[in-house]
Amino acid sequence: MFREHRELISQLKQTDRHFERLFEEHNALDERIAQAEAGQAHLSEQEIETLKKRKLLLKDQIYAILQAKSRA
């Protein structure tokens, strides 16, 4: 995710607790969704869709932070 911002992501994960929490939650959701879609976790389609929407919201928030920090 956001390969062009890899260095900034690494820096923010070490210095910005809010960013780190968003990033960790996004990755945890990604893993949970993948497990559910592979049949390793038992979630309804509605639950999976809810997780995907939350993951997308987090991705948007992460991107907004990256954009703002890139311009600073």
C-alpha positions in Angstrom: 0.0 0.0 0.0 1.4 3.4 -1.0 4.8 2.1 -2.1 5.8 5.6 -3.2 5.5 6.7 0.4 7.3 3.8 2.0 10.0 5.9 3.7 7.4 8.4 5.0 5.2 5.6 6.3 8.1 4.1 8.2 8.9 7.4 9.7 5.3 8.2 10.7 4.9 4.7 12.3 7.7 5.6 14.6 6.8 9.2 15.4 3.0 9.5 15.1 1.0 7.2 17.4 -2.3 8.0 15.6 -0.9 7.1 12.2 0.6 3.9 13.6 -2.8 2.9 15.0 -4.6 3.6 11.7 -1.9 1.6 9.8 -2.0 -1.3 12.2 -5.8 -1.5 12.2 -5.8 -1.3 8.4 -3.4 -4.3 8.2 -5.4 -6.3 10.7 -8.6 -5.8 8.8 -6.8 -6.7 5.6 -5.7 -10.0 7.2 -9.2 -10.7 8.7 -10.9 -10.1 5.3 -8.4 -12.4 3.5 -9.0 -15.1 6.0 -12.8 -14.8 5.7 -12.6 -14.8 1.9 -10.4 -17.9 2.0 -12.9 -19.7 4.3 -10.6 -19.7 7.3 -12.8 -17.3 9.3 -16.6 -17.6 9.5 -18.1 -14.2 8.6 -21.2 -13.4 6.7 -21.0 -11.5 3.5 -22.5 -8.5 5.3 -19.8 -8.6 8.0 -17.1 -8.9 5.3 -18.6 -5.8 3.5 -18.6 -3.9 6.7 -14.9 -4.7 7.3 -14.1 -3.7 3.7 -15.8 -0.3 4.2 -13.9 0.3 7.5 -10.6 -0.7 5.7 -11.3 1.7 2.9 -12.1 4.5 5.4 -8.8 3.8 7.1 -6.9 3.8 3.8 -8.4 7.2 2.9 -7.4 8.6 6.3 -3.8 7.2 5.9 -3.6 8.7 2.4 -4.8 12.1 3.6 -2.1 12.1 6.3 0.6 11.0 3.8 -0.5 13.8 1.4 -0.4 16.4 4.1 3.0 15.3 5.4 4.4 15.1 1.9 3.6 18.7 1.3 4.9 19.9 4.6 
